[in-house]
Amino acid sequence: MARPDSVFIQKLSKTQVQRLEQLRDDGGNSRIRHRAHAILLSYLGTPVKELVKIFQSNRNTLYSWFDRWHAEGFDGLADKPRCGAPTKLSVEEQDRAIELLQASPQSTNTTLAKIKVETGVTISGDTLKRLAKKKGLVWKRMRKSLRTKRDQKNFATQE
């Protein structure tokens, strides 16, 4: 069954409008802010065609936001839990992996081998990289120094 060209959110109380405005301005994440903003604009009479342009989303996506709003209210603004693989390392093992990485930051392969020996779990370099970023470490490639190849005499005179 085809959807109508425009469906508007009809009934919102003053407190709902205030809470949606608050979520639009400083909601938990950008998806919640977008959904709250879309519901407010729909309530104000903005057609779905314009909302599609504003949010750069599919028309059906907007209708699903509206359907979830009608069914669940404010709970419908948040993302539903998604499936995914559980983490391979426990919290303690993750902390230990970070310690090992900080002990030898130039050699991630050594760190991965030590993690495998200590925990018995094999993780990839990408997993270690994501873990390091999650713990606030900066992940950059090491620059090779050419200090040993420069002529110290010329270098000293240039300064």
C-alpha positions as CSV (number, residue, x, y, z in Angstrom):
1,M,0.0,0.0,0.0
2,A,1.4,3.4,-1.0
3,R,1.9,6.1,1.6
4,P,0.1,9.4,1.2
5,D,2.2,12.4,0.0
6,S,2.1,14.1,3.4
7,V,1.3,12.9,6.9
8,F,1.5,15.3,9.7
9,I,1.9,14.7,13.4
10,Q,-1.4,15.9,14.7
11,K,-1.6,16.1,18.5
12,L,1.3,17.2,20.7
13,S,0.9,18.7,24.1
14,K,2.8,21.7,25.2
15,T,5.1,19.6,27.4
16,Q,5.8,17.2,24.5
17,V,6.7,20.1,22.3
18,Q,9.0,21.5,24.9
19,R,10.7,18.1,25.4
20,L,11.0,17.6,21.7
21,E,12.7,21.0,21.4
22,Q,15.0,20.1,24.2
23,L,15.9,16.8,22.5
24,R,16.4,18.6,19.2
25,D,18.8,21.0,20.7
26,D,20.8,18.7,22.9
27,G,19.6,15.1,22.6
28,G,21.8,12.1,23.3
29,N,23.1,11.7,19.7
30,S,22.5,13.1,16.3
31,R,19.9,10.5,15.3
32,I,17.7,11.4,18.3
33,R,18.1,15.1,17.5
34,H,17.1,14.5,13.8
35,R,14.1,12.5,14.7
36,A,12.9,15.0,17.3
37,H,13.4,17.8,14.8
38,A,11.5,15.9,12.1
39,I,8.5,15.3,14.4
40,L,8.5,19.0,15.4
41,L,8.6,20.1,11.8
42,S,5.8,17.7,10.8
43,Y,3.7,19.0,13.7
44,L,4.3,22.5,12.3
45,G,3.0,21.4,8.9
46,T,6.1,20.8,6.9
47,P,5.4,18.4,4.1
48,V,7.3,15.1,3.8
49,K,8.9,16.2,0.5
50,E,10.6,19.1,2.3
51,L,11.6,16.9,5.2
52,V,13.3,14.5,2.8
53,K,15.4,17.4,1.5
54,I,16.1,18.7,5.0
55,F,17.2,15.4,6.5
56,Q,18.5,13.8,3.3
57,S,16.7,10.6,4.1
58,N,14.3,8.4,2.3
59,R,10.6,9.1,2.5
60,N,10.0,5.7,4.0
61,T,12.6,6.4,6.7
62,L,10.7,9.5,7.8
63,Y,7.4,7.6,7.8
64,S,9.0,4.9,10.0
65,W,10.1,7.7,12.4
66,F,6.5,8.9,12.6
67,D,5.1,5.4,13.0
68,R,7.5,4.8,15.9
69,W,6.6,8.1,17.4
70,H,2.9,7.2,17.3
71,A,3.5,3.7,18.7
72,E,6.2,4.4,21.4
73,G,6.4,8.2,21.9
74,F,9.7,9.4,23.2
75,D,11.1,5.9,23.5
76,G,10.6,5.5,19.7
77,L,13.2,8.3,19.1
78,A,16.2,6.2,20.3
79,D,17.7,3.4,18.2
80,K,16.7,-0.2,18.9
81,P,19.4,-2.6,20.1
82,R,21.1,-4.2,17.2
83,C,22.6,-7.6,16.9
84,G,26.3,-8.0,16.7
85,A,29.1,-10.2,17.8
86,P,30.0,-10.0,21.5
87,T,33.4,-8.6,22.4
88,K,36.3,-11.1,22.4
89,L,38.1,-9.6,25.4
90,S,36.7,-9.0,28.8
91,V,37.1,-5.5,30.4
92,E,40.2,-6.8,32.3
93,E,41.7,-8.3,29.2
94,Q,41.1,-5.0,27.3
95,D,42.9,-3.1,30.0
96,R,45.8,-5.6,29.9
97,A,45.9,-5.2,26.1
98,I,46.2,-1.5,26.4
99,E,49.0,-1.9,28.9
100,L,50.8,-4.2,26.5
101,L,50.3,-1.8,23.7
102,Q,51.7,1.1,25.7
103,A,54.7,-1.0,26.7
104,S,55.7,-1.4,23.0
105,P,53.7,1.0,20.9
106,Q,55.9,0.6,17.8
107,S,55.3,-3.2,17.6
108,T,51.6,-4.0,17.3
109,N,52.4,-7.5,16.1
110,T,54.3,-8.2,19.3
111,T,51.4,-6.9,21.3
112,L,49.0,-9.1,19.4
113,A,51.2,-12.1,20.0
114,K,51.4,-11.3,23.8
115,I,47.6,-10.9,24.0
116,K,47.2,-14.3,22.3
117,V,49.6,-16.0,24.8
118,E,48.1,-14.3,27.9
119,T,44.4,-14.6,27.0
120,G,44.3,-17.4,24.5
121,V,42.2,-15.2,22.2
122,T,43.3,-14.0,18.8
123,I,42.3,-10.5,17.8
124,S,43.1,-8.6,14.7
125,G,45.2,-5.4,14.4
126,D,42.0,-3.5,13.5
127,T,40.4,-4.7,16.8
128,L,43.4,-3.5,18.7
129,K,43.2,-0.2,16.9
130,R,39.5,0.3,17.7
131,L,40.3,-0.7,21.4
132,A,43.1,1.9,21.5
133,K,40.9,4.6,20.1
134,K,38.1,3.7,22.5
135,K,40.5,4.1,25.4
136,G,41.6,7.5,24.2
137,L,44.9,6.6,22.6
138,V,46.0,8.3,19.4
139,W,46.7,5.8,16.6
140,K,49.2,7.2,14.0
141,R,51.9,5.6,12.0
142,M,55.5,6.2,13.3
143,R,57.6,8.5,11.2
144,K,61.0,7.2,10.3
145,S,63.7,9.6,11.4
146,L,66.5,10.5,8.9
147,R,68.6,12.0,11.7
148,T,71.3,9.3,11.3
149,K,71.6,10.1,7.6
150,R,72.0,13.8,7.8
151,D,75.4,15.6,7.8
152,Q,75.8,17.0,11.3
153,K,78.3,19.6,10.2
154,N,76.0,21.1,7.6
155,F,73.0,20.9,9.9
156,A,74.8,22.8,12.7
157,T,75.8,25.6,10.3
158,Q,72.3,26.0,9.0
159,E,71.0,26.7,12.5
